[in-house]
C-alpha cells in the first residue's frame, strides 16, 4: 500500500501532539528539579503547531500553512539547540543564528508569494534545519564535556539523523526538477522524509527524557560523593546511630580519634555499651528532645572516652530516615581545651576584678576617641552614685557638670597623646548622680593597638577634703595676718602680747609645715600607685605574670603547696594561651586517616579467609577456585575487609545451590589489572545493580540471606580509598561476579 503525503502529515501531527502531552507530563513531574524545562515543552509545542498548519494547507492561507509553519518549525529547532547548550553549560552568541532564521523566513516568503516554487521552499527549509541541527549534533557528540558525553550521546545521534534527512531532501530538490506545485503531491522522498521526521520526533522525546533522567542520577551521584567526603573528612566527630536501639552503624575518623575507640570496637555497638555518656540523665534528656523536636543544636555535654577520661563536647543531632528506618546523625565538636582556656581566662579576669575593686579610688576604662565607658570598679559606683548599667556605654560627659570641663579634659588627652606621653594628671571638677559637684584629681593612661590609641584608663580621686584643708590654711593665714597687724599697732604697749604672738606664729608655722609634708607624701603615693595600676592594665597578661611572680617571691612562706601551684598556672597562662590556640588549629588540620600501601600476595589472603570460613561451617560442599600468585600493592588490613565481605557474600548466596562454587582471580583489561570474585548463586536483577553499593540496600529477603546491607558499601569505600573502582554483573539464578581495580597499585600474576 502506498502512503500519500496527507496521510503521513496527519500521522506526524498526531505524533507531535502525543509528544507534547508526554513532555508536558515530564515537565510537570520534574519542573522543580530542572530549571527551564518548560522551554523544552515550548519546542514540542512549536513543532506541533507547525505540523498542524502544514496539515491544514489548502484550508488556511499560505501565510499560515507555508510561511508561519516553516518559521515555527525552524524557531523550534533553533530553540532546541539553544536549550541544549544551556543544559551542557556552554555559552555561545546566537546573533548569527537569529540572522539566519530571519533570512530563511524572508526566502520562504519570496518563494511563496513573489516567485512560488515548492522545491525552493523545501530546499530552504531543509537547509535551515541542517544548519541548526548540525550545530546541536556537534555540541552533543564532540564539544560537550567528557563527563557529560554519556548523557548526550543519544540526543546527539537524533540530531545527526535529522541532519541526514535534511541533506537527502536538499539533494532530492537539486536532482529532481519535476516537483509538483502541490505539497501533498511532492513525491516519495518527502513522504519518506516526513516518516523519518516522525520517527525522530519520537526518538527526540525519548532521548530528551533519558538525558534528563541520566543528569538527575549524575547529580545525585555527585551529591552523594560530596556528602560522603564531608562525612569522612570532617574535623568534627560524626556518627550514624539507629534511633530504635542506639546501635552505631557508621562513624568518621574524627569520632575514633576523639573517643579513643577503633572502628572494630565501635561499629555495631550501642552507645550505652561503650559508656560514651558521662551522665545517663543527659543521654535520656537528649533522646527525648531529639524524638520530640527532630533535632538538637549546640548542646554542651560531658562524654567519657576509652581511656576513662572525659571531654566536653558541643553536640548537635538530627533525625534522618533511610528505608523507613529512623537514624540519628550526630556531630560532636571537642571543646575541652577551649573550656579549659575559658576557665583560666575567667580566673585571670576575676583576679584583676578583685584587684581593681580593692582600690580606694574610682577606676574607669573606656574607648578612645569615643570616650565611652566600658568598665568601672566598685569605688567608682560608690563615689558617683551611678550603677554599672547607667555608666557602661555612656559618654564621659555624664560625669562633668558642663561641656566646658568635658572639652577641656578632651583637649588635655589630645595634647598628651600628641606628645606621646603615657600618663597625664590634672585637676578638674566632676558631678555625682545626685547633682553634687566636687573637685577631683584625674590620672589618665592610654592603651595602643597597631600604633593608635584605642583605650583610656582613668583613676579619679575626690580631693574635696584636701581642698577644705588648704582653704582652712588660707583662712588661718589671713587670721594670723590680722592678729599680727592688731598686735603690731599695740606693740609699744603690749610686749607680752608680742611674745604670745611669736609663739602663735611658730605654732602656725609648724602646723603649716606638717600639713605640707602630709600633702607631699600623699601626692607621691598617688603618683606611684597610679603608674603601677595603669601599667598593669595596659598589659593584662603581663599583670597576671607579674603579680603571680611577686606573690611567689614575696609571700612564698605564707602559701601552701596548692596555692603555689595555682599561682604558677596563672603565671604561665599567657604563654600557654598561644600554645593552646596552636594545638586547636593543629587538631583541626588533622584529617588524614591511617592508610599504608604494601606489596602482598592476595591469593594467600583469600586462602586464609576461606580457611576461616571452613572452620566456622565445615560443610565441605563449597568448591573454591583460587588463582595462584596474585600480588597487589594496597593496604593489607583494608583489603582483608574487602575480600572477607566479597567471599562471604559469594559463599552466602551460592550456599543453597546443589554444587556451590566460588572463584577468585584476575585479568588485564586496558592496561589495568582487574580482580574478581565469582559465584554460581542466586544472582540478582541487573536493573537494581545501582543499589547494591548503597548502605542498607538489600536485593534479597533478610530471612533467606541474612546480613546488614553495609558490606558492599564498605567494600566500595575501601576501593575508592585506593583510587580504584568496583562494579558487578549478575543474572538471576545464575550467579554474580564482582570486579574491582586498585587504582595506581601494581598487581602481578606470578
Secondary structure, DSSP 8 states (H G I E B T S, - for coil): ----HHHHHHHHHHHHHHHHHHHHHHHHHHTTTSTTHHHHHHHHHHHHHHHHHHHTBTTB-HIIIIIIHHHHHHHHHHHHHHHHHHHTT-----HHHHHHHHHHHHHHHIIIIIS--HHHHHHHHHHHHHHHHHHHHHIIIIIS-HHHHHHHHHHHHHHHHHHHHHHHHHHHHHH-----SSGGGS-HHHHHHHHHHHHHHHHHHHHHHHHHHHHHHHHHHHHHHHHHHHHHH-SSEEEEEETTT-BEEEE-HHHHHHH---HHHHTT-BHHHHT-BS-HHHHHHHHHHHHHHSEEEEEEEEEE-TTS-EEEEEEEEEEEEETTEEEEEEEEEE-HHHHHHHHHHHHHHHHHHHHHHT-SSEEEEEETTTTEEEEE-HHHHHHH---HHHHTTSBGGGGSSSHHHHHHHHHHHHHHHHTT-SEEEEEEEEE-TTS-EEEEEEEEEEEEETTEEEEEEEEEEE-HHHHHHHHHHHHHHHHHHHHHHHHHHTTTT-HHHHHHHHHHHHHHHHHHHHHHHHHHHHHHHHHHHHHHHHHHHHSHHHHHHHHHHHHHHHSGGGS-HHHHHHHHHHHTHHHHHHHHHHHHHHHHH--------EEEEHHHHHHHHHHHHHHH------EEEE-TTEEEEE-HHHHHHHHHHHHHHHHHHHTTSTT-EEEEEEEEETTEEEEEEEE-S----GGGGGGTTSTT--SS-TTTS---S-HHHHHHHHHHHTT--EEEEEETTTEEEEEE--TT---EE-
